[in-house]
Amino acid sequence: MCESSNGGEVCLYDANNQSGRVYDTLYSKPSYTGTYYGTNVGIDNTVNSTWNRDPDTTVSFYQFANYSGLGLGQLGGGKTNWSQFGEENSWSSHCFANNPACPG
């Protein structure tokens, strides 16, 4: 599912990503609604690791919906296992730095 490497895609994995729970999006998401592909597992507050497939743009992940709460950035092309920072299952939205709706 996480196939694009030429910009604008973020892949979200839950704590059991070995079992294939993945969600990818081409856009900033003000709130994580819905489920991982092919499951009934909700995305909100279940993201354990992320992969920013945009090679040039930083994406920030936020603790709450509407780009609020703690926000941590991930450089273009970066992969992060958030559990190593104690931030697994913390994310409810993300925003690409080139999106004018993102917090400054």
The first five atom37 places (N, CA, C, CB, O) and aatype in JSON, in Angstrom:
{
  "aatype": [12, 4, 6, 15, 15, 2, 7, 7, 6, 19, 4, 10, 18, 3, 0, 2, 2, 5, 15, 7, 1, 19, 18, 3, 16, 10, 18, 15, 11, 14, 15, 18, 16, 7, 16, 18, 18, 7, 16, 2, 19, 7, 9, 3, 2, 16, 19, 2, 15, 16, 17, 2, 1, 3, 14, 3, 16, 16, 19, 15, 13, 18, 5, 13, 0, 2, 18, 15, 7, 10, 7, 10, 7, 5, 10, 7, 7, 7, 11, 16, 2, 17, 15, 5, 13, 7, 6, 6, 2, 15, 17, 15, 15, 8, 4, 13, 0, 2, 2, 14, 0, 4, 14, 7],
  "atom_mask": [
    [1, 1, 1, 1, 1],
    [1, 1, 1, 1, 1],
    [1, 1, 1, 1, 1],
    [1, 1, 1, 1, 1],
    [1, 1, 1, 1, 1],
    [1, 1, 1, 1, 1],
    [1, 1, 1, 0, 1],
    [1, 1, 1, 0, 1],
    [1, 1, 1, 1, 1],
    [1, 1, 1, 1, 1],
    [1, 1, 1, 1, 1],
    [1, 1, 1, 1, 1],
    [1, 1, 1, 1, 1],
    [1, 1, 1, 1, 1],
    [1, 1, 1, 1, 1],
    [1, 1, 1, 1, 1],
    [1, 1, 1, 1, 1],
    [1, 1, 1, 1, 1],
    [1, 1, 1, 1, 1],
    [1, 1, 1, 0, 1],
    [1, 1, 1, 1, 1],
    [1, 1, 1, 1, 1],
    [1, 1, 1, 1, 1],
    [1, 1, 1, 1, 1],
    [1, 1, 1, 1, 1],
    [1, 1, 1, 1, 1],
    [1, 1, 1, 1, 1],
    [1, 1, 1, 1, 1],
    [1, 1, 1, 1, 1],
    [1, 1, 1, 1, 1],
    [1, 1, 1, 1, 1],
    [1, 1, 1, 1, 1],
    [1, 1, 1, 1, 1],
    [1, 1, 1, 0, 1],
    [1, 1, 1, 1, 1],
    [1, 1, 1, 1, 1],
    [1, 1, 1, 1, 1],
    [1, 1, 1, 0, 1],
    [1, 1, 1, 1, 1],
    [1, 1, 1, 1, 1],
    [1, 1, 1, 1, 1],
    [1, 1, 1, 0, 1],
    [1, 1, 1, 1, 1],
    [1, 1, 1, 1, 1],
    [1, 1, 1, 1, 1],
    [1, 1, 1, 1, 1],
    [1, 1, 1, 1, 1],
    [1, 1, 1, 1, 1],
    [1, 1, 1, 1, 1],
    [1, 1, 1, 1, 1],
    [1, 1, 1, 1, 1],
    [1, 1, 1, 1, 1],
    [1, 1, 1, 1, 1],
    [1, 1, 1, 1, 1],
    [1, 1, 1, 1, 1],
    [1, 1, 1, 1, 1],
    [1, 1, 1, 1, 1],
    [1, 1, 1, 1, 1],
    [1, 1, 1, 1, 1],
    [1, 1, 1, 1, 1],
    [1, 1, 1, 1, 1],
    [1, 1, 1, 1, 1],
    [1, 1, 1, 1, 1],
    [1, 1, 1, 1, 1],
    [1, 1, 1, 1, 1],
    [1, 1, 1, 1, 1],
    [1, 1, 1, 1, 1],
    [1, 1, 1, 1, 1],
    [1, 1, 1, 0, 1],
    [1, 1, 1, 1, 1],
    [1, 1, 1, 0, 1],
    [1, 1, 1, 1, 1],
    [1, 1, 1, 0, 1],
    [1, 1, 1, 1, 1],
    [1, 1, 1, 1, 1],
    [1, 1, 1, 0, 1],
    [1, 1, 1, 0, 1],
    [1, 1, 1, 0, 1],
    [1, 1, 1, 1, 1],
    [1, 1, 1, 1, 1],
    [1, 1, 1, 1, 1],
    [1, 1, 1, 1, 1],
    [1, 1, 1, 1, 1],
    [1, 1, 1, 1, 1],
    [1, 1, 1, 1, 1],
    [1, 1, 1, 0, 1],
    [1, 1, 1, 1, 1],
    [1, 1, 1, 1, 1],
    [1, 1, 1, 1, 1],
    [1, 1, 1, 1, 1],
    [1, 1, 1, 1, 1],
    [1, 1, 1, 1, 1],
    [1, 1, 1, 1, 1],
    [1, 1, 1, 1, 1],
    [1, 1, 1, 1, 1],
    [1, 1, 1, 1, 1],
    [1, 1, 1, 1, 1],
    [1, 1, 1, 1, 1],
    [1, 1, 1, 1, 1],
    [1, 1, 1, 1, 1],
    [1, 1, 1, 1, 1],
    [1, 1, 1, 1, 1],
    [1, 1, 1, 1, 1],
    [1, 1, 1, 0, 1]
  ],
  "atom_positions": [
    [[0.81, -1.2, 0.0], [0.0, 0.0, 0.0], [0.85, 1.26, 0.0], [-0.92, 0.0, 1.19], [0.46, 2.28, -0.58]],
    [[1.98, 1.21, 0.62], [2.8, 2.4, 0.77], [3.84, 2.43, -0.35], [3.49, 2.44, 2.15], [5.01, 2.14, -0.13]],
    [[3.39, 2.8, -1.54], [4.24, 2.62, -2.71], [4.83, 3.9, -3.29], [3.46, 1.95, -3.75], [5.87, 3.83, -3.94]],
    [[4.22, 5.03, -3.09], [4.68, 6.26, -3.73], [5.92, 6.81, -3.04], [3.58, 7.3, -3.73], [5.98, 6.89, -1.81]],
    [[6.9, 7.19, -3.84], [8.09, 7.81, -3.25], [8.37, 9.15, -3.92], [9.32, 6.89, -3.39], [9.45, 9.72, -3.75]],
    [[7.41, 9.66, -4.68], [7.66, 10.92, -5.37], [6.82, 12.06, -4.83], [7.39, 10.77, -6.84], [6.49, 13.0, -5.55]],
    [[6.49, 11.98, -3.55], [5.92, 13.13, -2.9], [4.52, 13.0, -2.36], [0.0, 0.0, 0.0], [3.65, 12.37, -2.96]],
    [[4.33, 13.61, -1.19], [3.02, 13.8, -0.64], [2.35, 12.61, 0.01], [0.0, 0.0, 0.0], [1.14, 12.64, 0.22]],
    [[3.08, 11.57, 0.33], [2.43, 10.41, 0.94], [3.05, 10.12, 2.3], [2.55, 9.18, 0.03], [4.26, 10.21, 2.49]],
    [[2.18, 9.77, 3.25], [2.59, 9.33, 4.57], [1.94, 7.99, 4.83], [2.22, 10.38, 5.67], [0.75, 7.81, 4.55]],
    [[2.71, 7.06, 5.37], [2.19, 5.74, 5.7], [2.17, 5.62, 7.22], [3.03, 4.61, 5.05], [3.15, 5.93, 7.89]],
    [[1.04, 5.15, 7.74], [0.83, 4.98, 9.16], [0.71, 3.5, 9.46], [-0.42, 5.75, 9.65], [0.0, 2.78, 8.76]],
    [[1.41, 3.04, 10.49], [1.38, 1.63, 10.88], [0.98, 1.53, 12.34], [2.76, 0.96, 10.64], [1.39, 2.34, 13.17]],
    [[0.17, 0.52, 12.66], [-0.19, 0.34, 14.06], [0.89, -0.48, 14.77], [-1.57, -0.34, 14.19], [1.89, -0.87, 14.15]],
    [[0.69, -0.74, 16.04], [1.7, -1.44, 16.84], [1.95, -2.85, 16.32], [1.27, -1.49, 18.29], [2.99, -3.45, 16.62]],
    [[1.02, -3.38, 15.57], [1.18, -4.73, 15.03], [1.47, -4.68, 13.54], [-0.08, -5.57, 15.3], [0.94, -5.5, 12.79]],
    [[2.3, -3.73, 13.11], [2.5, -3.55, 11.67], [3.09, -4.79, 11.0], [3.4, -2.36, 11.42], [3.06, -4.9, 9.77]],
    [[3.61, -5.71, 11.77], [4.08, -6.96, 11.19], [2.9, -7.71, 10.55], [4.76, -7.84, 12.27], [3.09, -8.48, 9.61]],
    [[1.7, -7.48, 11.06], [0.54, -8.17, 10.53], [-0.08, -7.4, 9.36], [-0.5, -8.38, 11.63], [-1.12, -7.81, 8.84]],
    [[0.53, -6.31, 8.96], [0.11, -5.63, 7.75], [-0.9, -4.52, 7.93], [0.0, 0.0, 0.0], [-1.51, -4.1, 6.95]],
    [[-1.1, -4.02, 9.13], [-2.04, -2.92, 9.33], [-1.38, -1.62, 8.9], [-2.51, -2.84, 10.81], [-0.48, -1.11, 9.57]],
    [[-1.85, -1.09, 7.79], [-1.24, 0.11, 7.23], [-2.34, 1.01, 6.68], [-0.22, -0.24, 6.12], [-3.39, 0.55, 6.24]],
    [[-2.06, 2.3, 6.72], [-2.94, 3.3, 6.12], [-2.02, 4.31, 5.46], [-3.91, 3.97, 7.18], [-1.05, 4.75, 6.07]],
    [[-2.3, 4.69, 4.21], [-1.49, 5.73, 3.6], [-2.4, 6.81, 3.05], [-0.6, 5.16, 2.5], [-3.54, 6.56, 2.67]],
    [[-1.86, 8.0, 3.01], [-2.62, 9.16, 2.56], [-1.71, 10.1, 1.79], [-3.27, 9.88, 3.76], [-0.52, 10.23, 2.1]],
    [[-2.27, 10.76, 0.81], [-1.5, 11.72, 0.02], [-1.59, 13.13, 0.57], [-1.98, 11.7, -1.41], [-0.96, 14.04, 0.04]],
    [[-2.37, 13.33, 1.62], [-2.64, 14.68, 2.09], [-2.48, 14.79, 3.6], [-4.03, 15.1, 1.69], [-2.44, 13.79, 4.31]],
    [[-2.4, 16.03, 4.08], [-2.47, 16.28, 5.5], [-3.83, 15.81, 5.99], [-2.23, 17.79, 5.83], [-4.82, 15.9, 5.27]],
    [[-3.87, 15.3, 7.22], [-5.12, 14.81, 7.8], [-5.39, 15.55, 9.1], [-5.07, 13.27, 8.03], [-4.64, 15.37, 10.06]],
    [[-6.44, 16.39, 9.16], [-6.73, 17.11, 10.4], [-7.25, 16.21, 11.51], [-7.72, 18.19, 10.13], [-7.23, 16.6, 12.68]],
    [[-7.7, 15.01, 11.16], [-8.07, 14.04, 12.18], [-8.01, 12.65, 11.57], [-9.49, 14.33, 12.77], [-8.32, 12.45, 10.39]],
    [[-7.61, 11.69, 12.39], [-7.53, 10.31, 11.93], [-8.88, 9.64, 12.17], [-6.38, 9.54, 12.65], [-9.21, 9.24, 13.29]],
    [[-9.64, 9.54, 11.1], [-10.91, 8.83, 11.15], [-10.78, 7.61, 10.27], [-12.1, 9.74, 10.69], [-9.9, 7.55, 9.41]],
    [[-11.61, 6.67, 10.47], [-11.54, 5.47, 9.65], [-10.66, 4.4, 10.26], [0.0, 0.0, 0.0], [-10.26, 4.49, 11.42]],
    [[-10.37, 3.39, 9.44], [-9.65, 2.21, 9.9], [-8.47, 1.91, 8.99], [-10.58, 0.99, 9.98], [-8.39, 2.42, 7.87]],
    [[-7.56, 1.08, 9.48], [-6.48, 0.58, 8.64], [-7.09, -0.27, 7.54], [-5.44, -0.23, 9.47], [-8.13, -0.9, 7.74]],
    [[-6.45, -0.29, 6.38], [-6.98, -1.01, 5.24], [-7.29, -2.47, 5.58], [-6.01, -0.95, 4.09], [-6.46, -3.17, 6.14]],
    [[-8.49, -2.9, 5.22], [-8.88, -4.28, 5.37], [-9.13, -4.73, 6.8], [0.0, 0.0, 0.0], [-9.19, -5.93, 7.06]],
    [[-9.27, -3.78, 7.73], [-9.5, -4.14, 9.13], [-10.63, -3.29, 9.69], [-8.2, -3.94, 9.98], [-11.17, -2.42, 9.01]],
    [[-10.99, -3.55, 10.92], [-11.92, -2.68, 11.64], [-11.19, -1.96, 12.78], [-13.11, -3.49, 12.19], [-11.83, -1.48, 13.71]],
    [[-9.86, -1.89, 12.71], [-9.03, -1.23, 13.72], [-8.95, 0.26, 13.4], [-7.61, -1.86, 13.78], [-8.46, 0.65, 12.34]],
    [[-9.43, 1.09, 14.32], [-9.39, 2.53, 14.14], [-7.97, 3.07, 14.12], [0.0, 0.0, 0.0], [-7.08, 2.53, 14.79]],
    [[-7.76, 4.14, 13.35], [-6.43, 4.73, 13.21], [-6.09, 5.64, 14.39], [-6.33, 5.51, 11.9], [-4.96, 5.62, 14.89]],
    [[-7.04, 6.43, 14.84], [-6.79, 7.44, 15.86], [-6.17, 6.81, 17.11], [-8.09, 8.16, 16.23], [-6.7, 5.86, 17.67]],
    [[-5.05, 7.37, 17.53], [-4.32, 6.93, 18.73], [-3.86, 5.49, 18.7], [-5.19, 7.12, 19.93], [-3.72, 4.86, 19.74]],
    [[-3.62, 4.95, 17.5], [-3.06, 3.6, 17.39], [-1.81, 3.56, 16.53], [-4.11, 2.65, 16.82], [-1.25, 2.49, 16.29]],
    [[-1.36, 4.72, 16.06], [-0.19, 4.78, 15.18], [1.07, 4.56, 15.99], [-0.13, 6.14, 14.42], [1.33, 5.28, 16.96]],
    [[1.86, 3.56, 15.6], [3.09, 3.25, 16.28], [4.33, 3.68, 15.48], [3.16, 1.76, 16.57], [5.34, 4.09, 16.06]],
    [[4.23, 3.59, 14.16], [5.36, 4.02, 13.34], [4.84, 4.68, 12.06], [6.28, 2.81, 12.99], [3.7, 4.46, 11.64]],
    [[5.7, 5.49, 11.48], [5.32, 6.27, 10.31], [6.46, 6.29, 9.29], [4.94, 7.71, 10.71], [7.62, 6.08, 9.64]],
    [[6.09, 6.53, 8.05], [7.06, 6.65, 6.96], [6.62, 7.82, 6.1], [7.16, 5.31, 6.12], [5.56, 7.77, 5.46]],
    [[7.42, 8.86, 6.07], [7.16, 10.03, 5.24], [7.76, 9.76, 3.87], [7.76, 11.33, 5.87], [8.98, 9.83, 3.7]],
    [[6.92, 9.45, 2.89], [7.38, 9.09, 1.56], [7.7, 10.3, 0.69], [6.35, 8.25, 0.88], [8.2, 10.15, -0.42]],
    [[7.41, 11.5, 1.18], [7.77, 12.71, 0.44], [9.24, 12.99, 0.72], [6.87, 13.93, 0.85], [9.61, 13.23, 1.87]],
    [[10.1, 12.97, -0.3], [11.53, 13.11, -0.05], [11.96, 14.53, 0.34], [12.28, 12.69, -1.27], [13.07, 14.72, 0.84]],
    [[11.1, 15.51, 0.11], [11.52, 16.9, 0.29], [10.79, 17.67, 1.38], [11.35, 17.62, -0.98], [11.21, 18.78, 1.72]],
    [[9.72, 17.14, 1.93], [8.87, 17.92, 2.81], [8.75, 17.26, 4.18], [7.49, 18.1, 2.2], [8.45, 16.07, 4.29]],
    [[8.98, 18.04, 5.21], [8.78, 17.58, 6.59], [7.29, 17.45, 6.87], [9.45, 18.55, 7.6], [6.49, 18.26, 6.41]],
    [[6.94, 16.43, 7.62], [5.56, 16.27, 8.07], [5.59, 16.24, 9.6], [4.9, 14.95, 7.49], [6.47, 15.64, 10.2]],
    [[4.61, 16.91, 10.22], [4.51, 16.91, 11.68], [3.31, 16.1, 12.11], [4.41, 18.35, 12.22], [2.23, 16.19, 11.51]],
    [[3.5, 15.29, 13.15], [2.44, 14.46, 13.72], [2.0, 15.11, 15.02], [2.92, 12.99, 13.95], [2.82, 15.57, 15.81]],
    [[0.68, 15.15, 15.22], [0.1, 15.86, 16.37], [-0.69, 14.92, 17.26], [-0.79, 16.99, 15.89], [-1.32, 13.96, 16.81]],
    [[-0.62, 15.22, 18.54], [-1.25, 14.44, 19.58], [-2.79, 14.46, 19.48], [-0.81, 14.96, 20.93], [-3.44, 13.48, 19.82]],
    [[-3.34, 15.57, 19.02], [-4.79, 15.73, 18.96], [-5.22, 16.11, 17.55], [-5.27, 16.79, 19.97], [-4.4, 16.45, 16.7]],
    [[-6.52, 16.05, 17.31], [-7.1, 16.45, 16.03], [-6.84, 17.93, 15.77], [-8.61, 16.14, 16.0], [-6.54, 18.7, 16.68]],
    [[-6.98, 18.3, 14.53], [-6.83, 19.69, 14.09], [-5.45, 20.26, 14.38], [-7.87, 20.56, 14.74], [-5.3, 21.44, 14.72]],
    [[-4.43, 19.4, 14.25], [-3.03, 19.81, 14.37], [-2.76, 20.5, 15.71], [-2.65, 20.75, 13.22], [-2.15, 21.57, 15.76]],
    [[-3.23, 19.89, 16.79], [-3.05, 20.49, 18.11], [-2.37, 19.51, 19.06], [-4.42, 20.94, 18.69], [-2.24, 18.32, 18.77]],
    [[-1.95, 20.03, 20.18], [-1.21, 19.23, 21.16], [0.24, 19.11, 20.74], [0.0, 0.0, 0.0], [0.72, 19.84, 19.88]],
    [[0.93, 18.17, 21.37], [2.33, 17.92, 21.05], [2.47, 17.63, 19.57], [2.88, 16.75, 21.89], [1.73, 16.81, 19.03]],
    [[3.41, 18.28, 18.91], [3.69, 18.04, 17.5], [5.16, 17.71, 17.3], [0.0, 0.0, 0.0], [6.03, 18.47, 17.74]],
    [[5.44, 16.59, 16.65], [6.82, 16.19, 16.38], [7.0, 16.0, 14.88], [7.18, 14.89, 17.13], [6.16, 15.39, 14.22]],
    [[8.1, 16.53, 14.36], [8.34, 16.48, 12.93], [9.11, 15.26, 12.49], [0.0, 0.0, 0.0], [9.85, 14.65, 13.25]],
    [[8.9, 14.92, 11.22], [9.63, 13.83, 10.58], [10.12, 14.36, 9.24], [8.73, 12.54, 10.4], [9.33, 14.81, 8.42]],
    [[11.42, 14.3, 9.01], [12.01, 14.81, 7.79], [11.55, 14.03, 6.57], [13.52, 14.78, 7.88], [11.1, 12.89, 6.68]],
    [[11.67, 14.66, 5.42], [11.32, 14.0, 4.17], [12.04, 12.68, 4.02], [0.0, 0.0, 0.0], [13.25, 12.59, 4.25]],
    [[11.3, 11.64, 3.63], [11.88, 10.32, 3.44], [12.08, 9.53, 4.72], [0.0, 0.0, 0.0], [12.49, 8.37, 4.67]],
    [[11.82, 10.14, 5.87], [12.11, 9.51, 7.14], [11.14, 8.44, 7.56], [0.0, 0.0, 0.0], [9.96, 8.47, 7.21]],
    [[11.66, 7.48, 8.32], [10.86, 6.44, 8.97], [11.08, 6.59, 10.46], [11.24, 4.99, 8.45], [12.21, 6.79, 10.91]],
    [[10.01, 6.48, 11.24], [10.15, 6.6, 12.68], [9.32, 5.54, 13.38], [9.73, 8.0, 13.15], [8.14, 5.36, 13.08]],
    [[9.95, 4.84, 14.32], [9.24, 3.97, 15.23], [9.06, 4.79, 16.5], [10.02, 2.59, 15.49], [10.0, 4.96, 17.27]],
    [[7.86, 5.3, 16.71], [7.62, 6.25, 17.79], [7.75, 5.63, 19.18], [6.26, 6.84, 17.64], [7.9, 6.36, 20.16]],
    [[7.69, 4.31, 19.29], [7.81, 3.69, 20.6], [9.19, 3.93, 21.21], [7.53, 2.19, 20.51], [9.33, 3.93, 22.44]],
    [[10.2, 4.13, 20.39], [11.53, 4.39, 20.94], [11.6, 5.74, 21.65], [12.58, 4.34, 19.84], [12.53, 5.99, 22.42]],
    [[10.62, 6.61, 21.39], [10.54, 7.92, 22.05], [9.41, 7.96, 23.08], [10.35, 9.03, 21.01], [9.15, 9.01, 23.67]],
    [[8.74, 6.83, 23.28], [7.6, 6.8, 24.2], [6.37, 7.47, 23.64], [0.0, 0.0, 0.0], [5.49, 7.86, 24.4]],
    [[6.29, 7.61, 22.33], [5.18, 8.32, 21.71], [4.29, 7.42, 20.86], [5.7, 9.44, 20.86], [3.54, 7.91, 20.02]],
    [[4.36, 6.11, 21.06], [3.5, 5.23, 20.29], [2.05, 5.45, 20.69], [3.91, 3.76, 20.5], [1.76, 5.84, 21.82]],
    [[1.16, 5.21, 19.77], [-0.28, 5.35, 19.98], [-0.68, 6.76, 20.42], [-0.74, 4.35, 21.01], [-1.66, 6.93, 21.15]],
    [[0.08, 7.76, 19.99], [-0.15, 9.13, 20.43], [-0.77, 10.03, 19.38], [1.12, 9.73, 20.88], [-1.23, 11.12, 19.72]],
    [[-0.81, 9.63, 18.13], [-1.1, 10.58, 17.05], [-2.56, 10.57, 16.61], [-0.22, 10.28, 15.87], [-3.2, 9.52, 16.5]],
    [[-3.06, 11.79, 16.36], [-4.44, 11.96, 15.9], [-4.55, 12.8, 14.65], [-5.26, 12.59, 16.99], [-5.64, 12.94, 14.1]],
    [[-3.42, 13.37, 14.17], [-3.43, 14.15, 12.93], [-2.0, 14.35, 12.47], [-4.15, 15.52, 13.13], [-1.05, 14.19, 13.24]],
    [[-1.85, 14.72, 11.19], [-0.52, 15.1, 10.68], [-0.68, 16.16, 9.61], [0.24, 13.86, 10.12], [-1.73, 16.28, 8.98]],
    [[0.39, 16.94, 9.42], [0.34, 18.06, 8.47], [1.69, 18.24, 7.8], [-0.09, 19.36, 9.19], [2.73, 18.29, 8.46]],
    [[1.67, 18.33, 6.47], [2.88, 18.61, 5.71], [3.27, 20.07, 5.91], [2.68, 18.29, 4.21], [2.41, 20.95, 5.94]],
    [[4.55, 20.34, 6.03], [5.04, 21.7, 6.32], [4.66, 22.69, 5.23], [6.55, 21.68, 6.5], [4.57, 23.89, 5.51]],
    [[4.45, 22.25, 4.01], [4.09, 23.17, 2.94], [2.59, 23.46, 2.87], [4.55, 22.62, 1.62], [2.13, 24.15, 1.96]],
    [[1.84, 22.94, 3.82], [0.39, 23.2, 3.89], [0.17, 24.45, 4.73], [-0.38, 21.97, 4.5], [0.57, 24.48, 5.9]],
    [[-0.45, 25.49, 4.18], [-0.65, 26.72, 4.93], [-1.54, 26.56, 6.17], [-1.24, 27.76, 4.03], [-1.54, 27.43, 7.04]],
    [[-2.29, 25.47, 6.25], [-3.14, 25.23, 7.42], [-2.35, 24.71, 8.62], [-4.23, 24.24, 7.06], [-2.87, 24.68, 9.73]],
    [[-1.09, 24.32, 8.4], [-0.28, 23.8, 9.5], [0.08, 24.9, 10.48], [1.0, 23.14, 8.97], [0.26, 26.05, 10.09]],
    [[0.16, 24.53, 11.75], [0.64, 25.49, 12.74], [2.06, 25.93, 12.4], [0.57, 24.89, 14.17], [2.84, 25.14, 11.86]],
    [[2.4, 27.15, 12.71], [3.72, 27.71, 12.42], [4.73, 27.17, 13.31], [0.0, 0.0, 0.0], [5.9, 27.54, 13.21]]
  ]
}
